[in-house]
Structures are given as C-alpha cells and as structure tokens.
Amino acid sequence: MDTHTPQELHDEINALRQQVIALKSRLAKYTNNERHKKYYENNKEKVKQNAKLYIERMKEENPEKLKEYRKKAYMNRKQKETDYAS
C-alpha cells in the first residue's frame, strides 16, 4: 500500500487545484458569455423559429417525451412558486 507523506499530499492537492483553475478558465469561453448574448440578440427570430420547429417535430416523433418535458417544466414552476411564497 502506498503511503504518502503530508507534504506529498499537499503538493498533489495544490497541483489539482491549479488544474481545476486551468480547466475552469478553458471552459469559460464555451459557457454563457457576451458572444452568446450578442448572437441571440442578433438572431432572436431565427432562434425562436428553430425552437418552434423542434417542438413541432417532437409532437410528431415523440409525444411522450414532450409530455415529460412539459410536466417537468410545470413541476419546476410550481416548486419555484412555493419557494418564493415561503
């Protein structure tokens, strides 16, 4: 069984923390940033149209999945209302 000294463990923890910071910074460019907001503002109608087409396709291909999505959305809204009221 490998036994590590406390110093080795601290070094490993620090190395992992640095790795997490590096990965978070790399991930940041793919998550909601100004480019995404600007794209939506410039292409709002196109995005809405694509969403509408997706829902129409879901109605035909997999209505059960659509029911599941709607029920989950309803439950989330209901949960938010009860959280807000409390």
Biopython code that builds the backbone (N, CA, C, O; Angstrom):
import numpy as np
from Bio.PDB.StructureBuilder import StructureBuilder

atoms = [
    (1, "MET", "N", (0.844, -1.178, 0.000)),
    (1, "MET", "CA", (0.000, 0.000, 0.000)),
    (1, "MET", "C", (0.890, 1.241, 0.000)),
    (1, "MET", "O", (1.871, 1.316, 0.739)),
    (2, "ASP", "N", (0.536, 2.196, -0.828)),
    (2, "ASP", "CA", (1.316, 3.431, -0.905)),
    (2, "ASP", "C", (0.979, 4.329, 0.269)),
    (2, "ASP", "O", (-0.187, 4.608, 0.549)),
    (3, "THR", "N", (2.007, 4.769, 0.939)),
    (3, "THR", "CA", (1.796, 5.755, 1.989)),
    (3, "THR", "C", (2.490, 7.027, 1.543)),
    (3, "THR", "O", (3.650, 7.013, 1.133)),
    (4, "HIS", "N", (1.780, 8.089, 1.630)),
    (4, "HIS", "CA", (2.289, 9.383, 1.202)),
    (4, "HIS", "C", (2.527, 10.252, 2.426)),
    (4, "HIS", "O", (1.813, 10.170, 3.425)),
    (5, "THR", "N", (3.529, 11.067, 2.317)),
    (5, "THR", "CA", (3.796, 11.993, 3.409)),
    (5, "THR", "C", (2.817, 13.149, 3.298)),
    (5, "THR", "O", (2.263, 13.397, 2.227)),
    (6, "PRO", "N", (2.607, 13.844, 4.380)),
    (6, "PRO", "CA", (1.700, 15.000, 4.326)),
    (6, "PRO", "C", (2.148, 16.038, 3.289)),
    (6, "PRO", "O", (1.316, 16.660, 2.629)),
    (7, "GLN", "N", (3.450, 16.219, 3.153)),
    (7, "GLN", "CA", (3.948, 17.193, 2.174)),
    (7, "GLN", "C", (3.588, 16.773, 0.750)),
    (7, "GLN", "O", (3.202, 17.614, -0.061)),
    (8, "GLU", "N", (3.711, 15.476, 0.436)),
    (8, "GLU", "CA", (3.348, 14.979, -0.892)),
    (8, "GLU", "C", (1.859, 15.181, -1.151)),
    (8, "GLU", "O", (1.458, 15.552, -2.255)),
    (9, "LEU", "N", (1.050, 14.937, -0.136)),
    (9, "LEU", "CA", (-0.393, 15.125, -0.286)),
    (9, "LEU", "C", (-0.734, 16.591, -0.521)),
    (9, "LEU", "O", (-1.583, 16.899, -1.358)),
    (10, "HIS", "N", (-0.087, 17.500, 0.202)),
    (10, "HIS", "CA", (-0.327, 18.932, -0.002)),
    (10, "HIS", "C", (0.097, 19.351, -1.402)),
    (10, "HIS", "O", (-0.589, 20.143, -2.048)),
    (11, "ASP", "N", (1.215, 18.829, -1.873)),
    (11, "ASP", "CA", (1.671, 19.144, -3.225)),
    (11, "ASP", "C", (0.675, 18.658, -4.271)),
    (11, "ASP", "O", (0.385, 19.357, -5.241)),
    (12, "GLU", "N", (0.158, 17.457, -4.061)),
    (12, "GLU", "CA", (-0.815, 16.904, -5.002)),
    (12, "GLU", "C", (-2.109, 17.724, -4.989)),
    (12, "GLU", "O", (-2.694, 17.984, -6.041)),
    (13, "ILE", "N", (-2.543, 18.124, -3.813)),
    (13, "ILE", "CA", (-3.753, 18.953, -3.697)),
    (13, "ILE", "C", (-3.549, 20.266, -4.423)),
    (13, "ILE", "O", (-4.432, 20.708, -5.158)),
    (14, "ASN", "N", (-2.407, 20.896, -4.232)),
    (14, "ASN", "CA", (-2.131, 22.167, -4.910)),
    (14, "ASN", "C", (-2.078, 21.986, -6.425)),
    (14, "ASN", "O", (-2.575, 22.835, -7.164)),
    (15, "ALA", "N", (-1.483, 20.891, -6.893)),
    (15, "ALA", "CA", (-1.426, 20.622, -8.334)),
    (15, "ALA", "C", (-2.830, 20.434, -8.893)),
    (15, "ALA", "O", (-3.139, 20.927, -9.978)),
    (16, "LEU", "N", (-3.672, 19.729, -8.163)),
    (16, "LEU", "CA", (-5.054, 19.515, -8.612)),
    (16, "LEU", "C", (-5.849, 20.821, -8.602)),
    (16, "LEU", "O", (-6.672, 21.050, -9.488)),
    (17, "ARG", "N", (-5.613, 21.664, -7.623)),
    (17, "ARG", "CA", (-6.288, 22.964, -7.588)),
    (17, "ARG", "C", (-5.902, 23.804, -8.791)),
    (17, "ARG", "O", (-6.752, 24.453, -9.401)),
    (18, "GLN", "N", (-4.611, 23.791, -9.135)),
    (18, "GLN", "CA", (-4.150, 24.537, -10.312)),
    (18, "GLN", "C", (-4.789, 23.981, -11.579)),
    (18, "GLN", "O", (-5.157, 24.738, -12.476)),
    (19, "GLN", "N", (-4.919, 22.669, -11.650)),
    (19, "GLN", "CA", (-5.540, 22.049, -12.815)),
    (19, "GLN", "C", (-7.017, 22.450, -12.916)),
    (19, "GLN", "O", (-7.509, 22.719, -14.011)),
    (20, "VAL", "N", (-7.715, 22.491, -11.796)),
    (20, "VAL", "CA", (-9.123, 22.892, -11.787)),
    (20, "VAL", "C", (-9.254, 24.332, -12.275)),
    (20, "VAL", "O", (-10.139, 24.639, -13.073)),
    (21, "ILE", "N", (-8.383, 25.209, -11.804)),
    (21, "ILE", "CA", (-8.426, 26.612, -12.229)),
    (21, "ILE", "C", (-8.198, 26.720, -13.733)),
    (21, "ILE", "O", (-8.893, 27.472, -14.417)),
    (22, "ALA", "N", (-7.227, 25.971, -14.246)),
    (22, "ALA", "CA", (-6.937, 25.998, -15.685)),
    (22, "ALA", "C", (-8.125, 25.488, -16.489)),
    (22, "ALA", "O", (-8.471, 26.072, -17.515)),
    (23, "LEU", "N", (-8.747, 24.418, -16.042)),
    (23, "LEU", "CA", (-9.892, 23.859, -16.760)),
    (23, "LEU", "C", (-11.092, 24.791, -16.715)),
    (23, "LEU", "O", (-11.814, 24.921, -17.704)),
    (24, "LYS", "N", (-11.311, 25.439, -15.581)),
    (24, "LYS", "CA", (-12.415, 26.388, -15.479)),
    (24, "LYS", "C", (-12.223, 27.561, -16.436)),
    (24, "LYS", "O", (-13.181, 28.023, -17.055)),
    (25, "SER", "N", (-10.993, 28.040, -16.556)),
    (25, "SER", "CA", (-10.748, 29.160, -17.461)),
    (25, "SER", "C", (-10.945, 28.732, -18.916)),
    (25, "SER", "O", (-11.426, 29.520, -19.731)),
    (26, "ARG", "N", (-10.578, 27.491, -19.249)),
    (26, "ARG", "CA", (-10.802, 27.000, -20.606)),
    (26, "ARG", "C", (-12.288, 26.812, -20.879)),
    (26, "ARG", "O", (-12.754, 27.070, -21.989)),
    (27, "LEU", "N", (-13.028, 26.369, -19.880)),
    (27, "LEU", "CA", (-14.461, 26.141, -20.031)),
    (27, "LEU", "C", (-15.235, 27.450, -20.152)),
    (27, "LEU", "O", (-16.287, 27.487, -20.791)),
    (28, "ALA", "N", (-14.736, 28.514, -19.554)),
    (28, "ALA", "CA", (-15.448, 29.786, -19.513)),
    (28, "ALA", "C", (-15.758, 30.317, -20.906)),
    (28, "ALA", "O", (-16.781, 30.972, -21.101)),
    (29, "LYS", "N", (-14.885, 30.044, -21.881)),
    (29, "LYS", "CA", (-15.149, 30.589, -23.210)),
    (29, "LYS", "C", (-16.287, 29.871, -23.914)),
    (29, "LYS", "O", (-16.791, 30.371, -24.920)),
    (30, "TYR", "N", (-16.710, 28.707, -23.415)),
    (30, "TYR", "CA", (-17.804, 27.968, -24.041)),
    (30, "TYR", "C", (-19.129, 28.162, -23.327)),
    (30, "TYR", "O", (-20.165, 27.742, -23.843)),
    (31, "THR", "N", (-19.129, 28.773, -22.174)),
    (31, "THR", "CA", (-20.370, 28.959, -21.437)),
    (31, "THR", "C", (-20.886, 30.379, -21.675)),
    (31, "THR", "O", (-20.226, 31.173, -22.345)),
    (32, "ASN", "N", (-22.035, 30.695, -21.144)),
    (32, "ASN", "CA", (-22.712, 31.962, -21.426)),
    (32, "ASN", "C", (-21.795, 33.160, -21.233)),
    (32, "ASN", "O", (-21.457, 33.541, -20.112)),
    (33, "ASN", "N", (-21.416, 33.721, -22.324)),
    (33, "ASN", "CA", (-20.616, 34.933, -22.279)),
    (33, "ASN", "C", (-21.244, 35.955, -23.223)),
    (33, "ASN", "O", (-22.343, 35.738, -23.732)),
    (34, "GLU", "N", (-20.572, 37.034, -23.452)),
    (34, "GLU", "CA", (-21.134, 38.122, -24.267)),
    (34, "GLU", "C", (-21.432, 37.687, -25.697)),
    (34, "GLU", "O", (-22.406, 38.145, -26.294)),
    (35, "ARG", "N", (-20.594, 36.800, -26.254)),
    (35, "ARG", "CA", (-20.836, 36.366, -27.639)),
    (35, "ARG", "C", (-22.171, 35.655, -27.767)),
    (35, "ARG", "O", (-22.889, 35.856, -28.746)),
    (36, "HIS", "N", (-22.514, 34.816, -26.778)),
    (36, "HIS", "CA", (-23.786, 34.111, -26.833)),
    (36, "HIS", "C", (-24.961, 35.081, -26.741)),
    (36, "HIS", "O", (-25.954, 34.942, -27.454)),
    (37, "LYS", "N", (-24.835, 36.049, -25.867)),
    (37, "LYS", "CA", (-25.901, 37.041, -25.703)),
    (37, "LYS", "C", (-26.055, 37.869, -26.970)),
    (37, "LYS", "O", (-27.171, 38.137, -27.415)),
    (38, "LYS", "N", (-24.937, 38.269, -27.544)),
    (38, "LYS", "CA", (-24.967, 39.082, -28.753)),
    (38, "LYS", "C", (-25.566, 38.292, -29.914)),
    (38, "LYS", "O", (-26.348, 38.832, -30.697)),
    (39, "TYR", "N", (-25.196, 37.007, -30.026)),
    (39, "TYR", "CA", (-25.747, 36.163, -31.084)),
    (39, "TYR", "C", (-27.259, 36.075, -30.945)),
    (39, "TYR", "O", (-27.979, 36.208, -31.934)),
    (40, "TYR", "N", (-27.748, 35.852, -29.728)),
    (40, "TYR", "CA", (-29.187, 35.738, -29.518)),
    (40, "TYR", "C", (-29.893, 37.047, -29.867)),
    (40, "TYR", "O", (-30.960, 37.034, -30.481)),
    (41, "GLU", "N", (-29.305, 38.167, -29.481)),
    (41, "GLU", "CA", (-29.917, 39.453, -29.798)),
    (41, "GLU", "C", (-29.997, 39.670, -31.303)),
    (41, "GLU", "O", (-30.996, 40.187, -31.804)),
    (42, "ASN", "N", (-28.956, 39.279, -32.024)),
    (42, "ASN", "CA", (-28.929, 39.490, -33.471)),
    (42, "ASN", "C", (-29.777, 38.481, -34.231)),
    (42, "ASN", "O", (-30.251, 38.782, -35.326)),
    (43, "ASN", "N", (-29.979, 37.292, -33.676)),
    (43, "ASN", "CA", (-30.692, 36.223, -34.372)),
    (43, "ASN", "C", (-31.886, 35.721, -33.578)),
    (43, "ASN", "O", (-32.214, 34.535, -33.622)),
    (44, "LYS", "N", (-32.530, 36.614, -32.858)),
    (44, "LYS", "CA", (-33.624, 36.223, -31.973)),
    (44, "LYS", "C", (-34.735, 35.481, -32.710)),
    (44, "LYS", "O", (-35.212, 34.446, -32.245)),
    (45, "GLU", "N", (-35.142, 36.010, -33.852)),
    (45, "GLU", "CA", (-36.235, 35.391, -34.607)),
    (45, "GLU", "C", (-35.840, 34.007, -35.112)),
    (45, "GLU", "O", (-36.646, 33.077, -35.077)),
    (46, "LYS", "N", (-34.611, 33.870, -35.577)),
    (46, "LYS", "CA", (-34.131, 32.579, -36.074)),
    (46, "LYS", "C", (-34.103, 31.544, -34.949)),
    (46, "LYS", "O", (-34.489, 30.393, -35.156)),
    (47, "VAL", "N", (-33.656, 31.942, -33.779)),
    (47, "VAL", "CA", (-33.597, 31.032, -32.634)),
    (47, "VAL", "C", (-35.007, 30.609, -32.234)),
    (47, "VAL", "O", (-35.250, 29.432, -31.968)),
    (48, "LYS", "N", (-35.924, 31.548, -32.191)),
    (48, "LYS", "CA", (-37.311, 31.220, -31.838)),
    (48, "LYS", "C", (-37.936, 30.290, -32.872)),
    (48, "LYS", "O", (-38.665, 29.362, -32.521)),
    (49, "GLN", "N", (-37.648, 30.543, -34.149)),
    (49, "GLN", "CA", (-38.190, 29.705, -35.221)),
    (49, "GLN", "C", (-37.652, 28.279, -35.103)),
    (49, "GLN", "O", (-38.398, 27.312, -35.260)),
    (50, "ASN", "N", (-36.361, 28.156, -34.828)),
    (50, "ASN", "CA", (-35.773, 26.822, -34.665)),
    (50, "ASN", "C", (-36.387, 26.092, -33.476)),
    (50, "ASN", "O", (-36.616, 24.885, -33.547)),
    (51, "ALA", "N", (-36.654, 26.798, -32.397)),
    (51, "ALA", "CA", (-37.278, 26.190, -31.217)),
    (51, "ALA", "C", (-38.696, 25.720, -31.555)),
    (51, "ALA", "O", (-39.118, 24.640, -31.142)),
    (52, "LYS", "N", (-39.414, 26.534, -32.302)),
    (52, "LYS", "CA", (-40.773, 26.170, -32.692)),
    (52, "LYS", "C", (-40.763, 24.925, -33.585)),
    (52, "LYS", "O", (-41.588, 24.027, -33.415)),
    (53, "LEU", "N", (-39.827, 24.876, -34.534)),
    (53, "LEU", "CA", (-39.716, 23.705, -35.405)),
    (53, "LEU", "C", (-39.356, 22.450, -34.607)),
    (53, "LEU", "O", (-39.850, 21.360, -34.896)),
    (54, "TYR", "N", (-38.507, 22.609, -33.619)),
    (54, "TYR", "CA", (-38.125, 21.477, -32.775)),
    (54, "TYR", "C", (-39.337, 20.936, -32.022)),
    (54, "TYR", "O", (-39.526, 19.722, -31.941)),
    (55, "ILE", "N", (-40.150, 21.821, -31.476)),
    (55, "ILE", "CA", (-41.345, 21.395, -30.746)),
    (55, "ILE", "C", (-42.320, 20.692, -31.685)),
    (55, "ILE", "O", (-42.910, 19.674, -31.325)),
    (56, "GLU", "N", (-42.487, 21.237, -32.892)),
    (56, "GLU", "CA", (-43.387, 20.605, -33.868)),
    (56, "GLU", "C", (-42.888, 19.204, -34.225)),
    (56, "GLU", "O", (-43.677, 18.265, -34.332)),
    (57, "ARG", "N", (-41.591, 19.074, -34.406)),
    (57, "ARG", "CA", (-41.016, 17.768, -34.737)),
    (57, "ARG", "C", (-41.197, 16.796, -33.568)),
    (57, "ARG", "O", (-41.467, 15.613, -33.773)),
    (58, "MET", "N", (-41.045, 17.305, -32.338)),
    (58, "MET", "CA", (-41.244, 16.462, -31.163)),
    (58, "MET", "C", (-42.682, 15.982, -31.063)),
    (58, "MET", "O", (-42.930, 14.845, -30.661)),
    (59, "LYS", "N", (-43.639, 16.844, -31.429)),
    (59, "LYS", "CA", (-45.053, 16.450, -31.385)),
    (59, "LYS", "C", (-45.300, 15.238, -32.271)),
    (59, "LYS", "O", (-46.058, 14.339, -31.909)),
    (60, "GLU", "N", (-44.652, 15.218, -33.440)),
    (60, "GLU", "CA", (-44.866, 14.126, -34.381)),
    (60, "GLU", "C", (-44.055, 12.887, -34.009)),
    (60, "GLU", "O", (-44.577, 11.772, -34.041)),
    (61, "GLU", "N", (-42.782, 13.076, -33.656)),
    (61, "GLU", "CA", (-41.889, 11.947, -33.459)),
    (61, "GLU", "C", (-42.029, 11.291, -32.086)),
    (61, "GLU", "O", (-42.045, 10.065, -31.982)),
    (62, "ASN", "N", (-42.130, 12.102, -31.035)),
    (62, "ASN", "CA", (-42.095, 11.532, -29.691)),
    (62, "ASN", "C", (-42.964, 12.351, -28.742)),
    (62, "ASN", "O", (-42.448, 13.114, -27.926)),
    (63, "PRO", "N", (-44.281, 12.193, -28.847)),
    (63, "PRO", "CA", (-45.161, 12.990, -27.985)),
    (63, "PRO", "C", (-45.011, 12.674, -26.494)),
    (63, "PRO", "O", (-45.258, 13.537, -25.652)),
    (64, "GLU", "N", (-44.611, 11.453, -26.164)),
    (64, "GLU", "CA", (-44.429, 11.103, -24.757)),
    (64, "GLU", "C", (-43.294, 11.899, -24.127)),
    (64, "GLU", "O", (-43.387, 12.331, -22.978)),
    (65, "LYS", "N", (-42.233, 12.087, -24.883)),
    (65, "LYS", "CA", (-41.092, 12.860, -24.386)),
    (65, "LYS", "C", (-41.515, 14.318, -24.184)),
    (65, "LYS", "O", (-41.114, 14.951, -23.207)),
    (66, "LEU", "N", (-42.312, 14.842, -25.089)),
    (66, "LEU", "CA", (-42.816, 16.208, -24.966)),
    (66, "LEU", "C", (-43.675, 16.349, -23.716)),
    (66, "LEU", "O", (-43.580, 17.350, -23.007)),
    (67, "LYS", "N", (-44.516, 15.347, -23.441)),
    (67, "LYS", "CA", (-45.331, 15.348, -22.230)),
    (67, "LYS", "C", (-44.444, 15.391, -20.991)),
    (67, "LYS", "O", (-44.710, 16.112, -20.030)),
    (68, "GLU", "N", (-43.381, 14.593, -21.048)),
    (68, "GLU", "CA", (-42.446, 14.541, -19.924)),
    (68, "GLU", "C", (-41.786, 15.897, -19.702)),
    (68, "GLU", "O", (-41.664, 16.347, -18.563)),
    (69, "TYR", "N", (-41.352, 16.558, -20.797)),
    (69, "TYR", "CA", (-40.743, 17.890, -20.692)),
    (69, "TYR", "C", (-41.704, 18.889, -20.077)),
    (69, "TYR", "O", (-41.331, 19.669, -19.201)),
    (70, "ARG", "N", (-42.947, 18.859, -20.543)),
    (70, "ARG", "CA", (-43.937, 19.820, -20.055)),
    (70, "ARG", "C", (-44.263, 19.582, -18.586)),
    (70, "ARG", "O", (-44.429, 20.531, -17.819)),
    (71, "LYS", "N", (-44.353, 18.322, -18.198)),
    (71, "LYS", "CA", (-44.640, 18.013, -16.796)),
    (71, "LYS", "C", (-43.491, 18.481, -15.908)),
    (71, "LYS", "O", (-43.715, 19.045, -14.837)),
    (72, "LYS", "N", (-42.276, 18.246, -16.353)),
    (72, "LYS", "CA", (-41.108, 18.668, -15.579)),
    (72, "LYS", "C", (-41.064, 20.191, -15.457)),
    (72, "LYS", "O", (-40.752, 20.718, -14.389)),
    (73, "ALA", "N", (-41.373, 20.895, -16.539)),
    (73, "ALA", "CA", (-41.401, 22.363, -16.504)),
    (73, "ALA", "C", (-42.476, 22.846, -15.533)),
    (73, "ALA", "O", (-42.250, 23.786, -14.770)),
    (74, "TYR", "N", (-43.648, 22.203, -15.560)),
    (74, "TYR", "CA", (-44.733, 22.558, -14.646)),
    (74, "TYR", "C", (-44.323, 22.346, -13.197)),
    (74, "TYR", "O", (-44.586, 23.186, -12.337)),
    (75, "MET", "N", (-43.672, 21.209, -12.935)),
    (75, "MET", "CA", (-43.248, 20.911, -11.568)),
    (75, "MET", "C", (-42.181, 21.917, -11.101)),
    (75, "MET", "O", (-42.184, 22.330, -9.941)),
    (76, "ASN", "N", (-41.287, 22.303, -11.990)),
    (76, "ASN", "CA", (-40.268, 23.293, -11.632)),
    (76, "ASN", "C", (-40.894, 24.653, -11.335)),
    (76, "ASN", "O", (-40.496, 25.328, -10.386)),
    (77, "ARG", "N", (-41.885, 25.060, -12.157)),
    (77, "ARG", "CA", (-42.583, 26.332, -11.906)),
    (77, "ARG", "C", (-43.303, 26.281, -10.562)),
    (77, "ARG", "O", (-43.257, 27.234, -9.785)),
    (78, "LYS", "N", (-43.964, 25.164, -10.301)),
    (78, "LYS", "CA", (-44.700, 25.000, -9.052)),
    (78, "LYS", "C", (-43.738, 25.066, -7.861)),
    (78, "LYS", "O", (-44.049, 25.688, -6.845)),
    (79, "GLN", "N", (-42.569, 24.425, -7.987)),
    (79, "GLN", "CA", (-41.563, 24.434, -6.929)),
    (79, "GLN", "C", (-41.063, 25.847, -6.683)),
    (79, "GLN", "O", (-40.901, 26.260, -5.535)),
    (80, "LYS", "N", (-40.816, 26.597, -7.763)),
    (80, "LYS", "CA", (-40.348, 27.978, -7.604)),
    (80, "LYS", "C", (-41.388, 28.836, -6.894)),
    (80, "LYS", "O", (-41.051, 29.663, -6.047)),
    (81, "GLU", "N", (-42.647, 28.631, -7.245)),
    (81, "GLU", "CA", (-43.716, 29.400, -6.604)),
    (81, "GLU", "C", (-43.775, 29.109, -5.113)),
    (81, "GLU", "O", (-43.918, 30.030, -4.309)),
    (82, "THR", "N", (-43.665, 27.846, -4.735)),
    (82, "THR", "CA", (-43.720, 27.516, -3.318)),
    (82, "THR", "C", (-42.480, 28.010, -2.595)),
    (82, "THR", "O", (-42.564, 28.422, -1.438)),
    (83, "ASP", "N", (-41.327, 27.976, -3.259)),
    (83, "ASP", "CA", (-40.103, 28.515, -2.659)),
    (83, "ASP", "C", (-40.206, 30.023, -2.482)),
    (83, "ASP", "O", (-39.761, 30.570, -1.472)),
    (84, "TYR", "N", (-40.794, 30.689, -3.470)),
    (84, "TYR", "CA", (-40.930, 32.137, -3.416)),
    (84, "TYR", "C", (-41.933, 32.557, -2.344)),
    (84, "TYR", "O", (-41.745, 33.570, -1.671)),
    (85, "ALA", "N", (-42.992, 31.776, -2.192)),
    (85, "ALA", "CA", (-44.032, 32.087, -1.224)),
    (85, "ALA", "C", (-43.544, 31.878, 0.208)),
    (85, "ALA", "O", (-44.017, 32.534, 1.136)),
    (86, "SER", "N", (-42.617, 30.981, 0.371)),
    (86, "SER", "CA", (-42.117, 30.678, 1.732)),
    (86, "SER", "C", (-41.236, 31.740, 2.279)),
    (86, "SER", "O", (-40.749, 31.620, 3.403)),
]
sb = StructureBuilder()
sb.init_structure("model")
sb.init_model(0)
sb.init_chain("A")
sb.init_seg("    ")
for serial, (resi, resn, name, xyz) in enumerate(atoms, 1):
    if name == "N":
        sb.init_residue(resn, " ", resi, " ")
    sb.init_atom(name, np.array(xyz, "f"), 0.0, 1.0, " ", f" {name:<3s}", serial, name[0])
structure = sb.get_structure()
